[in-house]
């Protein structure tokens, strides 16, 4: 990700909160609301990233989102 000055792997996630059936083309990673405690435990078990890197990635993703809305 050039916006943060280094390569950073970012995986998109879809959180499904609805009671209905989910049907998606492709194979995105889908998290179900009922299992969020498990997903959170997995995330906290992974090695922590530096706060500055997290901030820069967040800012870069937010800028991309703003640009898409225009």
Kinemage of the C-alpha trace (Angstrom):
@kinemage 1
@onewidth
@group {chain A} dominant
@subgroup {mainchain}
@vectorlist {calphas} color= white
{ca unk a 1} P 0.000 0.000 0.000
{ca unk a 2} L 1.923 3.011 -1.278
{ca unk a 3} L -0.062 5.430 0.874
{ca unk a 4} L 1.576 4.090 4.033
{ca unk a 5} L 5.088 3.781 2.615
{ca unk a 6} L 5.362 -0.001 2.685
{ca unk a 7} L 3.584 -3.152 1.564
{ca unk a 8} L 0.787 -4.070 3.949
{ca unk a 9} L -1.563 -7.024 3.523
{ca unk a 10} L -5.171 -5.957 4.068
{ca unk a 11} L -7.959 -8.528 3.913
{ca unk a 12} L -11.525 -7.344 3.386
{ca unk a 13} L -14.237 -8.770 5.611
{ca unk a 14} L -18.012 -8.837 5.347
{ca unk a 15} L -19.899 -9.005 8.652
{ca unk a 16} L -23.318 -10.585 8.162
{ca unk a 17} L -25.767 -9.389 10.792
{ca unk a 18} L -29.042 -10.280 9.106
{ca unk a 19} L -31.292 -13.220 9.960
{ca unk a 20} L -31.772 -14.192 6.305
{ca unk a 21} L -29.729 -16.461 4.060
{ca unk a 22} L -26.503 -15.036 2.662
{ca unk a 23} L -25.670 -15.526 -1.008
{ca unk a 24} L -22.461 -13.973 -2.388
{ca unk a 25} L -20.590 -14.463 -5.652
{ca unk a 26} L -16.916 -15.214 -5.232
{ca unk a 27} L -15.318 -16.142 -1.942
{ca unk a 28} L -15.037 -13.123 0.320
{ca unk a 29} L -14.253 -13.730 3.964
{ca unk a 30} L -17.601 -13.535 5.739
{ca unk a 31} L -17.868 -13.087 9.485
{ca unk a 32} L -21.186 -13.851 11.112
{ca unk a 33} L -22.333 -11.606 13.936
{ca unk a 34} L -23.037 -14.601 16.187
{ca unk a 35} L -19.342 -15.590 16.004
{ca unk a 36} L -17.743 -12.186 16.610
{ca unk a 37} L -16.273 -13.246 19.968
{ca unk a 38} L -14.347 -16.038 18.217
{ca unk a 39} L -13.105 -13.701 15.482
{ca unk a 40} L -12.021 -11.114 18.065
{ca unk a 41} L -10.087 -13.761 19.984
{ca unk a 42} L -8.297 -14.812 16.777
{ca unk a 43} L -7.391 -11.199 16.002
{ca unk a 44} L -6.020 -10.525 19.468
{ca unk a 45} L -3.923 -13.713 19.297
{ca unk a 46} L -2.125 -12.543 16.147
{ca unk a 47} L 1.040 -10.423 16.464
{ca unk a 48} L 0.285 -6.753 17.084
{ca unk a 49} L 1.103 -4.210 14.419
{ca unk a 50} L 2.714 -0.871 15.329
{ca unk a 51} L 0.101 1.789 16.178
{ca unk a 52} L 1.581 4.198 13.627
{ca unk a 53} L 1.185 1.629 10.844
{ca unk a 54} L -2.419 0.920 11.862
{ca unk a 55} L -3.181 4.638 11.844
{ca unk a 56} L -1.645 5.141 8.384
{ca unk a 57} L -3.531 2.163 6.913
{ca unk a 58} L -6.811 3.402 8.436
{ca unk a 59} L -6.255 6.892 7.015
{ca unk a 60} L -5.393 5.520 3.571
{ca unk a 61} L -8.516 3.311 3.484
{ca unk a 62} L -10.714 6.189 4.635
{ca unk a 63} L -9.259 8.427 1.893
{ca unk a 64} L -10.037 5.756 -0.708
{ca unk a 65} L -13.590 5.509 0.566
{ca unk a 66} L -14.049 9.288 0.395
{ca unk a 67} L -12.677 9.373 -3.157
{ca unk a 68} L -15.132 6.663 -4.258
{ca unk a 69} L -18.090 8.647 -2.908
{ca unk a 70} L -17.208 11.670 -5.066
